[in-house]
Amino acid sequence: MVDFIGFMAAICTTLAFVPQALKTIDTRDTASISLWMYVIFTMGVLLWLVYGLAIDNWPIIVANFVTFALSATILWFKIKHK
C-alpha cells in the first residue's frame, strides 16, 4: 500500500511538470524562467534520484529520473538561449 501511494504521488508530481517541459521544448522560450530556480530545482531532483537509488525505492527513482530529464532539458535551453 505504501508503494502504491508513492507511485501515485510520483505520477501526479511528474505529470504536473510535463506540460511546462513540452511547451519549453516546443517554443524554446525560457525568458520567464528563473535560471537559479532551475539550477537549484534540477540539483534537488538529482539528489532525490540519488537518494531513491541509495534506499532502492522505485517510486522515488522513477519519478525523479523522469523529472530530472525534463528539468535538465529546460535548464539546458535556459542556458543555451540566455
C-alpha positions, 0 to 999 in steps of 0.5 A: 500500500505504501508503494502504491501511494508513492507511485501515485504521488510520483505520477501526479508530481511528474505529470504536473511538470510535463506540460511546462517541459513540452511547451519549453521544448516546443517554443524554446522560450525560457525568458520567464524562467528563473535560471537559479530556480532551475539550477537549484530545482534540477540539483534537488531532483538529482539528489532525490534520484540519488537518494531513491537509488541509495534506499532502492525505492522505485517510486522515488527513482522513477519519478525523479529520473523522469523529472530530472530529464525534463528539468535538465532539458529546460535548464539546458535551453535556459542556458543555451538561449540566455 
